[in-house]
Structure formats: C-alpha cells, structure tokens
Amino acid sequence: MGRRAPAAAGLRRALARGWDRLLRRLALDRRWQAALAVFAALLLGILAFMVRTAAPARLDVIAVVGAGAPEAAAARPAGGASAGWPAPGIGQALQSLKSHHRRLSTLVVPAFSLGPDGGVLQVEGGAEAARLARSKGLKVLAGAAGRTAGAMEALLKQPSSVERAAAALARMAAGDGYDGVSLDPGGLPSQVRQGLARLVSLLRRGLEPPRILAVSVPPKVDVPLEAHGAYDYAPLARQADYLVLLALDRHSPEGPPGPVAPLSWAQDCLRDAMSRGIPGRKLVLAAGTYGYDWPLDGSAGRPITARSALDLAQSHGVRPDFDPESRNPFFFYGPRDGRRLVWYQDRVVVRERVRLAKAFGLHGVALCGLGGEDPATWEEIGRELQSRSTRPPAWPPQPEASVLKPGQPEAAAPGAPPLPPHPKAAAFSGRSA
C-alpha cells in the first residue's frame, strides 16, 4: 500500500505536466491549432454521418378508415376533392389494424357528419376501430365530413351555421375521448373560402391542446377551380396541426380510363402546395388503397379496392402490367366484346408516397381506405421507413411477381397512354391561390 500511493501521485503529476505543455502549445503554436481544428471537423463529420445513416426519417403513418362506403358507392371527383372513396367493410379495416398497428401512429375513424344548418350527428361504424386503436396506443382522430354532397357548402355560407358546427364538433370530440378532429370538407368553390377559414379557426380555438386538428385539402394542379377554390393553403396551415394533401383521383370513374395517382403529378402537387406557404412539417401526403374499373365502351367506371383488383386479376388469369410514366399498375380482363380496364394503386404506389414524404421533409403519409390495401403494402412501408433512398422502387417489387411481356397481345393495347389533361382543365387553365 505504501509504495502504490507515491507511484499514483507521480503519475498524476506527470499527466498534469503533459496537459499543461499541450495547452501551452495550443495557445502559442498555430500549427497545433490548425491540426486540432482539422481533427475536430473530421470527428464532427463522422458523427453526423453516423447519425444520418443510423436514424431513418421520422414520419407519421396515418390510416384512414373509410366512412362505411362499399366499393360500389359513388367515387371521389377528380382531384381528390370529396369526402369519401371506395372503402372495404369495417371487418377488413379491423383486420389490417390488428395485424399492422405497429406501423401506424394515428387512426382516423368516421365519427361525425355535418348538416347544412351546422348540426352535427354521430356516424356509425368507427367505434370498434377506435377502441382497438386506443388499446394499441395509437392516437385516434374523429373524422368529420358533410352529410350530403352539398351540405358542407351550404353550411359554410351561413356564419351562424359555421359557429354552431365548430362548437358542436369540438364539444363532441372531447366528450367522446378523441385525440382530435380530422376535417374533410370536400370540393368547395371560391365563394365559401371565408366560411371555411372561419370554421377551421373556430374549431382550432375549441379544441384544447393537445388535441389535434387535421384538415384534408384538394390539390390545385390541373384540378377544376370549383373543387379547390375555397382552400387558401397558408392560412389553413397556420390554424391546423397539419393538412392532408389529397393528390388522388387524377382520373375518376366519370372520365376516360387512366392512372389514378401518377407519381409526377403527385410531385407537382406537393411542390405547388409548398410554394403556396405550407411548411413540410405541416403537410401529410395521401396514398390511396383503391382504383377504378372501366369498360372500354366509354361508359362510366366503378371503384375497386387494390385488394379486390389483385383478386380480380387472379380470377381471370391475367397479370398486372406497369406504366413506367405514371408508375401505376393496370390490367385488362373480360371477353373481347366486353373488355374492361383496371387502374389501381398497389404496394409500389404507396411506397413511393412514403419516399416522397421523406424527400420533401413532410409530417407524414395518410393511407386512405384501411383494409383495402394490397396485402404486401405494409412490408413495403416498413422497408421504406428504414431506407434512405429517394430513387423509385423497382417494379415488380418482388422477383416472383411477373408482368406482361411486350410481345404478348395485351401489351399492345392502349393501356398506358400518355397522361391526358384533366377533362375540365381547359376551362380552368389559370391557377388560383
């Protein structure tokens, strides 16, 4: 013991002398100062690289349960400017939620419908999904939309109806234990812009923190003014926690067949929205789980979920093809005298929306129509959340998935034409704020 104490004291003195000499060198010798600066810069660079590669982008993945609309129900008008889309039954939504809740942060369930007088009614169908989501630790938002096609527009024209609706929504959402409200006003013309802004402002005021307010907005790129004129993005973004950009339904059942959600159009919609004052952190990009099934005789098409589209193709012994321009899948089926064409949004389309959200620094993505998705969608979402790539994923997504070869007869059919302008776009060639 007696010998160890002097040795330890001597070591401490030696270290102190060495440290003093190093500090004097650093204080007086510029070469030492430069070397230390280079070392520090290299160390910081290495640490920053390790952080970037080890921590994938944090995105909220939000799932939206359809408002009980079956696949045969009326579809959204072009531009995603409606309060509904083709949705599977609640059973399929519950099954997806049970199996894949770990991929999600938030669930939106159909909860309230708004009448033209500002009255708010509860909607059946979302309670069981809400209970299950809460038991899994997810946030649950109450979905609110117009009761009928023209209800929201009529409501927004009357200030008293706006005040009544905002107060009732805030009160009922809090009373039912929701974590906030997801408002989907639908397609609205410029005449009700002030009413919409007032509704969102009052609702924000009525929802006490930390309750969330999300507002779905239609895109403005190649979409009729009558569908988006009421939406002034920047003021809405200031009031809401985030806006959900419905860059969906580039082609609708009433128009000619075509890709439902082309990648380049979604990118243009995002750039346009951000240029109009929506910060990326307040923007969520919608991704669909559905498509449309058109006859080739020019008559109207019908909605179909992605899951049903895959089953339909399999039942007819056809293999989906892929349009490299829009990056949407499609296939033909049926007899020659009753040929039909299906465009839909599969796992790759959803994965690319996740990739876009990462590339643009968005708050997250919203999967619209939980339960109708391509079953492999969740694997693709998980893979993308762990990836830092911004390149488009390969299609088909797995080697065993096959596509039509160019030499096959069906590949020569006009299934993937260049993206045409929106049928109504000629009347609205100028952009509106």
C-alpha positions in Angstrom: 0.0 0.0 0.0 2.8 2.4 0.9 4.5 2.0 -2.4 1.4 2.4 -4.5 0.5 5.9 -3.2 3.7 7.7 -4.3 3.5 5.9 -7.7 -0.1 7.2 -8.2 0.9 10.7 -7.1 3.8 10.7 -9.5 1.6 9.6 -12.4 -0.9 12.4 -11.7 1.9 14.9 -11.6 3.2 13.6 -15.0 -0.2 13.8 -16.6 -0.7 17.4 -15.2 2.7 18.5 -16.7 1.8 16.9 -20.0 -1.6 18.6 -20.1 0.0 21.9 -19.3 2.5 21.6 -22.1 -0.3 20.7 -24.5 -2.3 23.7 -23.6 0.7 26.0 -23.9 1.4 24.6 -27.4 -2.2 25.1 -28.4 -2.1 28.6 -27.1 1.1 29.6 -28.9 1.6 27.3 -31.9 -0.7 28.0 -34.8 0.2 24.6 -36.4 -1.1 22.8 -33.4 -4.3 24.9 -33.5 -4.8 24.1 -37.2 -4.3 20.4 -36.5 -6.8 20.4 -33.7 -9.4 22.2 -35.9 -8.9 19.6 -38.7 -9.3 16.8 -36.2 -12.4 18.3 -34.6 -14.0 18.8 -38.1 -13.3 15.2 -39.1 -14.8 13.9 -35.8 -17.9 16.0 -36.2 -18.3 14.9 -39.8 -18.1 11.2 -38.8 -20.6 11.7 -36.0 -23.0 13.5 -38.4 -22.7 10.7 -41.0 -23.4 8.1 -38.3 -26.5 9.9 -37.1 -27.9 10.3 -40.7 -27.3 6.7 -41.6 -28.4 5.2 -38.3 -31.6 7.2 -37.9 -34.2 6.9 -40.7 -36.5 9.8 -41.4 -39.3 10.0 -38.7 -42.7 10.0 -40.4 -46.2 9.7 -39.0 -48.1 7.0 -40.8 -51.8 7.7 -40.5 -54.5 5.2 -41.5 -58.0 6.4 -42.5 -61.0 4.1 -42.1 -63.5 4.8 -44.9 -66.9 6.1 -44.0 -68.6 2.7 -44.5 -68.8 3.3 -48.2 -68.8 0.0 -50.2 -66.8 -0.4 -53.3 -69.9 0.2 -55.5 -70.6 3.6 -53.8 -70.0 6.9 -55.6 -66.4 7.7 -56.1 -64.5 10.9 -55.5 -64.5 13.5 -58.2 -61.2 14.1 -59.9 -58.6 15.8 -57.8 -59.4 14.0 -54.6 -62.0 16.7 -53.7 -64.6 14.7 -52.0 -65.3 13.3 -48.5 -65.4 9.7 -49.5 -63.5 7.0 -51.5 -64.1 3.3 -52.2 -63.6 1.5 -48.9 -63.8 -2.1 -47.8 -66.0 -3.3 -45.0 -65.1 -2.5 -41.4 -64.1 -6.1 -40.9 -61.2 -5.8 -43.3 -60.2 -2.5 -41.7 -60.1 -4.1 -38.3 -58.0 -7.0 -39.5 -55.4 -4.6 -41.0 -55.4 -2.6 -37.8 -54.9 -5.7 -35.7 -52.1 -7.0 -37.9 -50.2 -3.8 -38.7 -50.8 -1.3 -35.9 -47.1 -1.2 -35.1 -46.5 0.6 -38.4 -49.1 3.3 -37.5 -49.1 6.4 -35.3 -52.6 7.6 -35.8 -56.0 6.3 -36.9 -58.8 8.4 -38.4 -62.3 6.9 -38.0 -65.7 8.1 -39.4 -67.3 9.8 -36.4 -69.3 12.9 -37.3 -71.4 14.3 -40.2 -72.2 17.9 -40.7 -75.6 19.1 -41.9 -76.3 22.3 -43.9 -77.6 24.0 -40.7 -74.4 23.3 -38.7 -75.9 20.3 -36.9 -73.5 17.5 -36.1 -74.5 13.9 -36.0 -72.5 10.8 -34.9 -71.7 8.3 -37.6 -71.9 4.6 -37.0 -69.0 2.3 -37.9 -65.9 3.7 -36.4 -66.3 3.0 -32.7 -64.9 -0.5 -32.7 -61.8 0.6 -34.7 -61.3 3.5 -32.3 -61.4 1.2 -29.3 -58.9 -1.2 -30.9 -56.6 1.6 -31.9 -56.6 3.1 -28.4 -55.8 -0.3 -26.9 -52.7 -0.4 -29.2 -51.5 3.0 -28.1 -52.5 4.9 -31.3 -53.9 8.4 -31.4 -57.5 8.4 -32.7 -58.9 11.3 -34.6 -62.6 11.8 -35.3 -63.3 12.1 -39.0 -65.8 14.8 -39.9 -67.4 15.5 -43.3 -70.5 16.9 -44.9 -73.6 14.8 -44.5 -74.5 15.1 -48.2 -72.8 16.3 -51.4 -73.9 19.9 -50.9 -74.2 20.0 -47.1 -70.7 21.5 -46.4 -71.1 24.2 -49.0 -74.5 25.3 -47.6 -73.2 25.3 -44.1 -70.2 27.5 -44.9 -72.5 30.1 -46.5 -74.1 30.8 -43.1 -72.0 32.3 -40.3 -74.4 31.0 -37.6 -74.1 27.5 -39.0 -70.3 27.7 -39.0 -70.3 28.7 -35.4 -72.7 26.0 -34.4 -70.8 23.3 -36.2 -67.4 24.3 -34.8 -68.7 24.4 -31.2 -70.5 21.0 -31.6 -67.5 19.3 -33.2 -65.1 20.4 -30.5 -67.5 19.5 -27.7 -68.4 16.1 -29.1 -64.8 15.1 -30.0 -63.7 15.9 -26.4 -66.7 14.2 -24.9 -66.0 11.0 -26.8 -62.4 11.0 -25.9 -60.9 11.6 -29.3 -57.4 13.0 -29.7 -58.6 15.5 -32.2 -60.6 16.1 -35.4 -59.8 15.3 -39.0 -61.9 17.6 -41.1 -62.6 16.6 -44.8 -64.7 19.4 -46.2 -64.6 18.0 -49.8 -64.6 20.0 -53.1 -65.6 23.6 -52.4 -65.8 26.7 -54.7 -64.2 30.1 -54.0 -67.5 31.6 -52.7 -67.2 29.8 -49.4 -63.5 30.5 -48.8 -64.2 32.8 -45.9 -66.6 30.4 -44.3 -64.1 27.5 -44.5 -61.4 29.7 -42.9 -63.8 30.7 -40.2 -64.8 27.1 -39.5 -61.2 25.9 -39.2 -60.3 28.9 -37.0 -63.2 28.3 -34.6 -62.5 24.6 -34.5 -58.9 25.2 -33.6 -59.9 27.5 -30.8 -62.4 25.0 -29.5 -60.0 22.0 -29.5 -57.9 22.5 -26.3 -54.3 21.3 -26.6 -53.0 18.7 -27.0 -55.9 17.8 -29.3 -55.1 17.7 -33.0 -56.8 19.4 -35.9 -56.1 18.0 -39.3 -57.7 19.3 -42.5 -57.9 17.5 -45.8 -57.2 19.7 -48.8 -57.5 19.0 -52.6 -54.6 19.7 -54.9 -54.6 22.7 -57.2 -52.6 21.3 -60.2 -54.9 20.5 -63.2 -57.9 20.4 -60.9 -61.1 22.5 -61.6 -61.4 25.7 -59.6 -64.8 24.6 -58.4 -63.1 21.8 -56.4 -60.3 23.8 -54.7 -61.2 27.5 -54.9 -62.2 27.7 -51.2 -58.8 26.4 -50.0 -56.3 29.1 -49.1 -53.4 26.8 -48.0 -51.2 29.1 -45.9 -53.9 30.4 -43.5 -55.3 26.9 -43.1 -51.9 25.6 -42.3 -51.4 28.2 -39.6 -54.6 27.1 -37.9 -54.3 23.3 -38.3 -51.7 21.0 -36.9 -51.3 19.6 -40.4 -53.0 19.5 -43.8 -53.6 16.2 -45.7 -53.0 16.8 -49.4 -55.3 14.5 -51.4 -53.2 14.1 -54.5 -55.5 11.3 -55.6 -58.0 10.5 -58.4 -56.1 12.1 -61.4 -58.6 10.0 -63.3 -62.1 9.4 -62.0 -64.8 6.9 -63.0 -66.8 9.5 -64.9 -63.9 10.3 -67.2 -61.7 8.3 -69.5 -59.5 5.5 -68.1 -56.1 6.4 -66.8 -53.7 6.2 -63.9 -55.3 7.1 -60.6 -52.3 8.7 -58.9 -49.4 9.4 -61.2 -46.1 10.0 -59.5 -45.1 13.1 -61.4 -48.5 14.7 -60.8 -48.2 14.0 -57.0 -44.8 15.6 -57.1 -46.1 18.7 -58.9 -49.0 18.9 -56.4 -46.5 18.8 -53.5 -44.3 21.5 -55.0 -47.3 23.7 -55.7 -48.6 23.3 -52.1 -45.3 24.1 -50.5 -44.8 27.1 -52.8 -48.1 28.4 -51.5 -47.0 28.6 -47.9 -47.4 25.1 -46.4 -44.3 24.1 -44.4 -43.3 20.5 -45.0 -43.7 19.7 -41.3 -47.4 20.6 -41.6 -48.1 18.6 -44.7 -49.3 15.0 -45.0 -49.4 13.2 -48.4 -52.4 10.9 -49.0 -51.9 7.5 -50.5 -54.8 5.5 -51.8 -55.7 1.8 -51.5 -58.1 1.7 -54.5 -58.5 2.1 -58.2 -61.2 2.1 -60.8 -62.6 -0.5 -63.2 -63.6 1.0 -66.6 -65.4 -0.6 -69.5 -63.8 0.1 -72.9 -67.0 1.3 -74.5 -66.7 4.8 -73.0 -69.3 4.5 -70.2 -68.5 5.2 -66.5 -66.2 3.1 -64.4 -66.7 1.8 -60.9 -64.5 1.9 -57.8 -62.4 -1.1 -56.7 -60.0 -1.6 -53.8 -56.4 -2.7 -54.5 -57.0 -6.0 -52.7 -60.1 -6.7 -54.9 -58.2 -5.7 -58.0 -55.5 -8.3 -57.3 -58.1 -10.9 -56.7 -59.9 -9.9 -59.9 -56.8 -10.2 -62.0 -56.0 -13.6 -60.5 -59.6 -14.9 -61.0 -59.3 -14.0 -64.7 -55.8 -15.4 -65.1 -54.2 -12.1 -66.1 -51.1 -10.4 -64.8 -51.0 -6.7 -64.0 -48.7 -4.6 -66.2 -47.0 -1.4 -65.1 -47.0 2.0 -66.7 -43.4 3.5 -66.3 -44.6 7.0 -67.0 -47.2 7.3 -64.2 -45.7 4.4 -62.1 -49.2 3.0 -61.7 -50.3 -0.7 -62.4 -53.1 -1.7 -64.7 -54.6 -4.8 -66.4 -57.3 -5.8 -68.9 -59.8 -8.6 -68.4 -63.1 -9.9 -69.7 -64.3 -11.1 -73.1 -63.3 -9.3 -76.3 -66.8 -7.9 -76.7 -66.9 -6.7 -73.0 -63.3 -5.8 -72.3 -62.6 -3.8 -69.2 -59.5 -1.9 -67.9 -58.5 -1.5 -64.3 -56.0 1.1 -62.9 -55.2 0.9 -59.2 -52.7 1.9 -56.5 -50.6 -1.1 -55.3 -47.8 -1.5 -52.8 -45.2 0.3 -55.0 -47.5 3.4 -55.4 -47.9 3.6 -51.6 -44.2 3.1 -51.0 -43.4 5.9 -53.4 -45.7 8.2 -51.5 -43.7 7.4 -48.3 -40.5 8.1 -50.3 -41.9 11.4 -51.5 -42.8 12.4 -47.9 -39.2 11.7 -46.8 -37.7 13.6 -49.8 -39.9 16.7 -49.2 -39.5 16.6 -45.4 -43.2 16.1 -44.7 -45.0 15.4 -41.5 -46.2 12.0 -42.8 -48.4 10.0 -45.1 -52.1 9.0 -44.8 -53.2 5.6 -46.1 -56.8 6.2 -47.3 -59.1 3.2 -47.1 -57.6 1.0 -44.4 -58.3 -2.7 -45.2 -58.4 -2.2 -49.0 -54.7 -2.2 -49.5 -52.5 -4.6 -51.4 -51.6 -7.1 -48.6 -47.8 -6.5 -49.3 -48.2 -2.8 -48.7 -47.1 -3.0 -45.0 -43.9 -4.7 -45.8 -43.1 -2.0 -48.4 -43.9 0.7 -45.9 -41.6 -0.8 -43.3 -38.8 -1.2 -45.8 -39.2 2.4 -46.9 -39.2 3.8 -43.4 -35.8 2.1 -42.9 -34.4 3.2 -46.2 -32.7 6.5 -47.0 -33.1 6.1 -50.8 -35.0 8.6 -52.9 -34.9 6.5 -56.1 -38.2 5.0 -57.3 -38.6 1.4 -56.1 -38.3 -1.4 -58.7 -41.5 -2.9 -60.2 -42.5 -5.7 -59.8 -41.5 -5.3 -56.1 -40.5 -9.0 -55.8 -38.8 -11.3 -58.3 -41.7 -13.8 -58.3 -44.2 -11.2 -59.4 -44.4 -11.3 -63.2 -45.8 -8.8 -65.7 -47.0 -8.9 -69.3 -44.1 -9.2 -71.8 -44.0 -6.7 -74.6 -44.6 -9.4 -77.2 -47.9 -10.5 -75.6 -51.1 -9.3 -77.4 -52.5 -7.4 -74.4 -49.3 -5.3 -74.0 -50.0 -3.7 -77.4 -53.5 -2.5 -76.3 -53.8 1.2 -75.3 -53.5 0.5 -71.6 -50.8 3.1 -70.7 -51.4 6.2 -72.8 -49.6 9.5 -72.2 -51.3 11.3 -69.3 -54.0 13.5 -70.9 -55.2 16.8 -69.4 -58.0 16.7 -67.0 -61.4 16.7 -68.8 -62.4 20.0 -67.2 -58.9 21.6 -67.1 -59.4 23.6 -70.3 -62.0 25.8 -68.6 -59.6 26.5 -65.7 -56.3 27.0 -67.4 -55.0 29.6 -64.9 -54.0 28.8 -61.3 -55.9 30.2 -58.4 -54.5 30.9 -55.0 
